[in-house]
Amino acid sequence: MKKLKVGVVGLSRGRGFVSVFSAHPELEISALCDIYENKLADVGDAFGLPDKARFTDFDDFLNADTDIVMIATPIPFHADQSIKSLQAGKHVLCEQTVAYTVEECEKVVEAVKKSGKKFMMAENYCYFHYIREWKKIVEAGKKDIWKIVALRARVLFTSKARHQKMERFLPVPL
């Protein structure tokens, strides 16, 4: 089976994805992009990518031989990089959040439609079992069981150098 070629942009958060993708039997890392040359060198060396597969310029990166672009840059760049990747004929996996405004989201949706490529926002919270169960309860109209007044959850992301917290609200039984 032909492996899909993945390019990752944004190696602070993206390094973890490089590890996961490179371990998958149907994927190969074919390009990396980051504005920080030292980070690009560290990750490129760790995964044996040649210099010609390492980019500091996103537009040059889009010309690399990739099927999929994983966008792990800071949020303000997500919409523009998603649109450019789709226009370049790449499937896109974009870290959440994809955009800050409805207008930016509409532009991404339009780019997906025009390109015919696949796009996924990498928000995995909605796939957690308990979230899906809560959704079923709400959709079934079982308001007598729960009245959702707020949702709260904590997710801890760890890396060698830092810890980040993200808070949301959880349901509270009446």
Phi and psi restraints in degrees (value plus and minus 20) as a CYANA .aco file:
   2 LYS   PHI     -91.5   -51.5
   2 LYS   PSI     111.2   151.2
   3 LYS   PHI     -98.1   -58.1
   3 LYS   PSI     123.0   163.0
   4 LEU   PHI    -100.7   -60.7
   4 LEU   PSI     118.3   158.3
   5 LYS   PHI    -116.2   -76.2
   5 LYS   PSI     105.9   145.9
   6 VAL   PHI    -133.5   -93.5
   6 VAL   PSI     114.6   154.6
   7 GLY   PHI    -132.8   -92.8
   7 GLY   PSI     117.5   157.5
   8 VAL   PHI    -138.3   -98.3
   8 VAL   PSI     108.2   148.2
   9 VAL   PHI    -134.7   -94.7
   9 VAL   PSI     111.0   151.0
  10 GLY   PHI      73.3   113.3
  10 GLY   PSI      68.8   108.8
  11 LEU   PHI    -111.6   -71.6
  11 LEU   PSI     -22.7    17.3
  12 SER   PHI     -87.4   -47.4
  12 SER   PSI     -78.5   -38.5
  13 ARG   PHI    -103.4   -63.4
  13 ARG   PSI     -48.3    -8.3
  14 GLY   PHI     -93.9   -53.9
  14 GLY   PSI     -37.6     2.4
  15 ARG   PHI     -79.4   -39.4
  15 ARG   PSI     -59.2   -19.2
  16 GLY   PHI     -81.7   -41.7
  16 GLY   PSI     -57.6   -17.6
  17 PHE   PHI     -88.1   -48.1
  17 PHE   PSI     -56.4   -16.4
  18 VAL   PHI     -79.4   -39.4
  18 VAL   PSI     -63.4   -23.4
  19 SER   PHI     -80.8   -40.8
  19 SER   PSI     -67.5   -27.5
  20 VAL   PHI     -85.5   -45.5
  20 VAL   PSI     -68.0   -28.0
  21 PHE   PHI     -83.9   -43.9
  21 PHE   PSI     -58.9   -18.9
  22 SER   PHI     -89.8   -49.8
  22 SER   PSI     -40.8    -0.8
  23 ALA   PHI    -106.7   -66.7
  23 ALA   PSI     -31.5     8.5
  24 HIS   PHI    -101.1   -61.1
  24 HIS   PSI     111.5   151.5
  25 PRO   PHI     -87.3   -47.3
  25 PRO   PSI     -36.8     3.2
  26 GLU   PHI    -126.5   -86.5
  26 GLU   PSI     -12.0    28.0
  27 LEU   PHI    -148.6  -108.6
  27 LEU   PSI     134.3   174.3
  28 GLU   PHI    -162.3  -122.3
  28 GLU   PSI     122.2   162.2
  29 ILE   PHI     -99.8   -59.8
  29 ILE   PSI     100.8   140.8
  30 SER   PHI    -134.2   -94.2
  30 SER   PSI     -32.6     7.4
  31 ALA   PHI    -180.1  -140.1
  31 ALA   PSI     128.2   168.2
  32 LEU   PHI    -150.6  -110.6
  32 LEU   PSI     128.0   168.0
  33 CYS   PHI    -162.8  -122.8
  33 CYS   PSI     112.1   152.1
  34 ASP   PHI    -180.0  -140.0
  34 ASP   PSI     128.2   168.2
  35 ILE   PHI     -96.6   -56.6
  35 ILE   PSI     -36.6     3.4
  36 TYR   PHI    -116.0   -76.0
  36 TYR   PSI      89.9   129.9
  37 GLU   PHI     -81.3   -41.3
  37 GLU   PSI     -56.5   -16.5
  38 ASN   PHI     -85.2   -45.2
  38 ASN   PSI     -59.7   -19.7
  39 LYS   PHI     -86.2   -46.2
  39 LYS   PSI     -62.5   -22.5
  40 LEU   PHI     -80.9   -40.9
  40 LEU   PSI     -62.8   -22.8
  41 ALA   PHI     -86.3   -46.3
  41 ALA   PSI     -64.3   -24.3
  42 ASP   PHI     -80.6   -40.6
  42 ASP   PSI     -69.4   -29.4
  43 VAL   PHI     -91.4   -51.4
  43 VAL   PSI     -61.6   -21.6
  44 GLY   PHI     -79.3   -39.3
  44 GLY   PSI     -63.6   -23.6
  45 ASP   PHI     -86.1   -46.1
  45 ASP   PSI     -62.8   -22.8
  46 ALA   PHI     -81.4   -41.4
  46 ALA   PSI     -50.5   -10.5
  47 PHE   PHI    -130.8   -90.8
  47 PHE   PSI      -9.2    30.8
  48 GLY   PHI      46.1    86.1
  48 GLY   PSI      11.0    51.0
  49 LEU   PHI    -104.3   -64.3
  49 LEU   PSI     115.1   155.1
  50 PRO   PHI     -88.6   -48.6
  50 PRO   PSI     139.8   179.8
  51 ASP   PHI     -75.8   -35.8
  51 ASP   PSI     -54.7   -14.7
  52 LYS   PHI     -87.9   -47.9
  52 LYS   PSI     -30.7     9.3
  53 ALA   PHI    -123.6   -83.6
  53 ALA   PSI      -8.3    31.7
  54 ARG   PHI    -137.0   -97.0
  54 ARG   PSI     110.0   150.0
  55 PHE   PHI    -153.3  -113.3
  55 PHE   PSI     121.3   161.3
  56 THR   PHI    -124.7   -84.7
  56 THR   PSI     -30.0    10.0
  57 ASP   PHI    -132.5   -92.5
  57 ASP   PSI     103.3   143.3
  58 PHE   PHI     -81.9   -41.9
  58 PHE   PSI     -60.8   -20.8
  59 ASP   PHI     -84.1   -44.1
  59 ASP   PSI     -57.9   -17.9
  60 ASP   PHI     -86.2   -46.2
  60 ASP   PSI     -60.2   -20.2
  61 PHE   PHI     -75.9   -35.9
  61 PHE   PSI     -59.4   -19.4
  62 LEU   PHI     -84.4   -44.4
  62 LEU   PSI     -40.6    -0.6
  63 ASN   PHI    -104.1   -64.1
  63 ASN   PSI     -25.1    14.9
  64 ALA   PHI     -89.7   -49.7
  64 ALA   PSI     139.6   179.6
  65 ASP   PHI     -97.5   -57.5
  65 ASP   PSI      66.3   106.3
  66 THR   PHI    -152.6  -112.6
  66 THR   PSI     131.6   171.6
  67 ASP   PHI    -119.5   -79.5
  67 ASP   PSI     -52.5   -12.5
  68 ILE   PHI    -149.8  -109.8
  68 ILE   PSI     119.4   159.4
  69 VAL   PHI    -133.9   -93.9
  69 VAL   PSI     105.7   145.7
  70 MET   PHI    -119.8   -79.8
  70 MET   PSI      97.3   137.3
  71 ILE   PHI    -120.1   -80.1
  71 ILE   PSI      94.4   134.4
  72 ALA   PHI    -149.4  -109.4
  72 ALA   PSI      10.2    50.2
  73 THR   PHI    -103.4   -63.4
  73 THR   PSI     155.4   195.4
  74 PRO   PHI     -80.2   -40.2
  74 PRO   PSI     129.4   169.4
  75 ILE   PHI     -71.1   -31.1
  75 ILE   PSI     -60.8   -20.8
  76 PRO   PHI     -77.7   -37.7
  76 PRO   PSI     -37.9     2.1
  77 PHE   PHI    -115.0   -75.0
  77 PHE   PSI     -32.2     7.8
  78 HIS   PHI     -78.3   -38.3
  78 HIS   PSI     -70.6   -30.6
  79 ALA   PHI     -82.4   -42.4
  79 ALA   PSI     -70.9   -30.9
  80 ASP   PHI     -81.8   -41.8
  80 ASP   PSI     -64.3   -24.3
  81 GLN   PHI     -88.8   -48.8
  81 GLN   PSI     -54.6   -14.6
  82 SER   PHI     -83.2   -43.2
  82 SER   PSI     -67.6   -27.6
  83 ILE   PHI     -82.1   -42.1
  83 ILE   PSI     -67.2   -27.2
  84 LYS   PHI     -81.7   -41.7
  84 LYS   PSI     -59.3   -19.3
  85 SER   PHI     -85.4   -45.4
  85 SER   PSI     -63.9   -23.9
  86 LEU   PHI     -83.0   -43.0
  86 LEU   PSI     -63.0   -23.0
  87 GLN   PHI     -83.8   -43.8
  87 GLN   PSI     -46.4    -6.4
  88 ALA   PHI    -105.0   -65.0
  88 ALA   PSI     -16.2    23.8
  89 GLY   PHI      64.1   104.1
  89 GLY   PSI       5.2    45.2
  90 LYS   PHI    -126.7   -86.7
  90 LYS   PSI     126.2   166.2
  91 HIS   PHI     -94.1   -54.1
  91 HIS   PSI     133.3   173.3
  92 VAL   PHI    -151.0  -111.0
  92 VAL   PSI     111.2   151.2
  93 LEU   PHI    -135.8   -95.8
  93 LEU   PSI      92.5   132.5
  94 CYS   PHI    -134.0   -94.0
  94 CYS   PSI     109.4   149.4
  95 GLU   PHI     -75.6   -35.6
  95 GLU   PSI     131.4   171.4
  96 GLN   PHI     -99.3   -59.3
  96 GLN   PSI     126.5   166.5
  97 THR   PHI    -113.5   -73.5
  97 THR   PSI     123.4   163.4
  98 VAL   PHI     -94.0   -54.0
  98 VAL   PSI     -50.5   -10.5
  99 ALA   PHI    -180.6  -140.6
  99 ALA   PSI     144.8   184.8
 100 TYR   PHI    -116.0   -76.0
 100 TYR   PSI     -40.8    -0.8
 101 THR   PHI    -145.9  -105.9
 101 THR   PSI     138.4   178.4
 102 VAL   PHI     -82.3   -42.3
 102 VAL   PSI     -58.2   -18.2
 103 GLU   PHI     -81.8   -41.8
 103 GLU   PSI     -62.3   -22.3
 104 GLU   PHI     -84.0   -44.0
 104 GLU   PSI     -60.9   -20.9
 105 CYS   PHI     -82.3   -42.3
 105 CYS   PSI     -61.8   -21.8
 106 GLU   PHI     -81.9   -41.9
 106 GLU   PSI     -57.8   -17.8
 107 LYS   PHI     -86.1   -46.1
 107 LYS   PSI     -58.6   -18.6
 108 VAL   PHI     -85.1   -45.1
 108 VAL   PSI     -65.8   -25.8
 109 VAL   PHI     -79.3   -39.3
 109 VAL   PSI     -63.0   -23.0
 110 GLU   PHI     -83.1   -43.1
 110 GLU   PSI     -61.0   -21.0
 111 ALA   PHI     -84.0   -44.0
 111 ALA   PSI     -58.1   -18.1
 112 VAL   PHI     -82.3   -42.3
 112 VAL   PSI     -67.9   -27.9
 113 LYS   PHI     -80.3   -40.3
 113 LYS   PSI     -65.0   -25.0
 114 LYS   PHI     -87.5   -47.5
 114 LYS   PSI     -56.5   -16.5
 115 SER   PHI    -100.3   -60.3
 115 SER   PSI     -49.3    -9.3
 116 GLY   PHI      53.2    93.2
 116 GLY   PSI     -10.1    29.9
 117 LYS   PHI    -113.3   -73.3
 117 LYS   PSI     145.7   185.7
 118 LYS   PHI    -108.6   -68.6
 118 LYS   PSI     123.2   163.2
 119 PHE   PHI    -154.3  -114.3
 119 PHE   PSI     115.1   155.1
 120 MET   PHI    -158.1  -118.1
 120 MET   PSI     111.6   151.6
 121 MET   PHI    -104.8   -64.8
 121 MET   PSI     104.7   144.7
 122 ALA   PHI    -100.9   -60.9
 122 ALA   PSI      35.6    75.6
 123 GLU   PHI    -120.3   -80.3
 123 GLU   PSI      87.0   127.0
 124 ASN   PHI    -112.4   -72.4
 124 ASN   PSI     -28.3    11.7
 125 TYR   PHI     -77.4   -37.4
 125 TYR   PSI     -57.8   -17.8
 126 CYS   PHI     -87.8   -47.8
 126 CYS   PSI     -31.8     8.2
 127 TYR   PHI    -116.0   -76.0
 127 TYR   PSI     -26.0    14.0
 128 PHE   PHI     -83.3   -43.3
 128 PHE   PSI     121.7   161.7
 129 HIS   PHI     -75.7   -35.7
 129 HIS   PSI     -68.3   -28.3
 130 TYR   PHI     -87.6   -47.6
 130 TYR   PSI     -49.2    -9.2
 131 ILE   PHI     -88.3   -48.3
 131 ILE   PSI     -63.4   -23.4
 132 ARG   PHI     -83.0   -43.0
 132 ARG   PSI     -58.1   -18.1
 133 GLU   PHI     -86.7   -46.7
 133 GLU   PSI     -62.1   -22.1
 134 TRP   PHI     -79.8   -39.8
 134 TRP   PSI     -61.3   -21.3
 135 LYS   PHI     -80.5   -40.5
 135 LYS   PSI     -62.9   -22.9
 136 LYS   PHI     -81.8   -41.8
 136 LYS   PSI     -61.9   -21.9
 137 ILE   PHI     -81.8   -41.8
 137 ILE   PSI     -66.9   -26.9
 138 VAL   PHI     -84.1   -44.1
 138 VAL   PSI     -66.0   -26.0
 139 GLU   PHI     -85.1   -45.1
 139 GLU   PSI     -50.0   -10.0
 140 ALA   PHI     -97.1   -57.1
 140 ALA   PSI     -25.7    14.3
 141 GLY   PHI      54.3    94.3
 141 GLY   PSI       3.1    43.1
 142 LYS   PHI    -101.5   -61.5
 142 LYS   PSI      40.8    80.8
 143 LYS   PHI     -91.7   -51.7
 143 LYS   PSI     -38.9     1.1
 144 ASP   PHI     -94.1   -54.1
 144 ASP   PSI     -36.8     3.2
 145 ILE   PHI    -106.1   -66.1
 145 ILE   PSI     -66.8   -26.8
 146 TRP   PHI    -155.6  -115.6
 146 TRP   PSI     120.0   160.0
 147 LYS   PHI    -135.1   -95.1
 147 LYS   PSI      92.4   132.4
 148 ILE   PHI    -101.2   -61.2
 148 ILE   PSI      92.9   132.9
 149 VAL   PHI    -123.7   -83.7
 149 VAL   PSI     -44.4    -4.4
 150 ALA   PHI    -186.2  -146.2
 150 ALA   PSI     136.9   176.9
 151 LEU   PHI    -139.9   -99.9
 151 LEU   PSI     117.8   157.8
 152 ARG   PHI    -165.3  -125.3
 152 ARG   PSI     112.9   152.9
 153 ALA   PHI    -171.1  -131.1
 153 ALA   PSI     139.6   179.6
 154 ARG   PHI    -144.7  -104.7
 154 ARG   PSI     116.4   156.4
 155 VAL   PHI    -145.8  -105.8
 155 VAL   PSI     110.5   150.5
 156 LEU   PHI    -131.0   -91.0
 156 LEU   PSI      98.1   138.1
 157 PHE   PHI    -118.5   -78.5
 157 PHE   PSI     110.8   150.8
 158 THR   PHI    -140.6  -100.6
 158 THR   PSI     129.5   169.5
 159 SER   PHI    -164.6  -124.6
 159 SER   PSI     159.5   199.5
 160 LYS   PHI     -79.7   -39.7
 160 LYS   PSI     -59.0   -19.0
 161 ALA   PHI    -124.3   -84.3
 161 ALA   PSI     -37.3     2.7
 162 ARG   PHI    -170.6  -130.6
 162 ARG   PSI     141.7   181.7
 163 HIS   PHI    -144.8  -104.8
 163 HIS   PSI     116.4   156.4
 164 GLN   PHI    -143.7  -103.7
 164 GLN   PSI     119.8   159.8
 165 LYS   PHI    -130.3   -90.3
 165 LYS   PSI     125.6   165.6
 166 MET   PHI    -152.7  -112.7
 166 MET   PSI     107.2   147.2
 167 GLU   PHI    -133.9   -93.9
 167 GLU   PSI     123.3   163.3
 168 ARG   PHI    -156.5  -116.5
 168 ARG   PSI     154.9   194.9
 169 PHE   PHI    -118.5   -78.5
 169 PHE   PSI     124.9   164.9
 170 LEU   PHI    -128.3   -88.3
 170 LEU   PSI     137.1   177.1
 171 PRO   PHI     -89.1   -49.1
 171 PRO   PSI     127.0   167.0
 172 VAL   PHI    -139.3   -99.3
 172 VAL   PSI     102.2   142.2
 173 PRO   PHI     -88.6   -48.6
 173 PRO   PSI     129.9   169.9
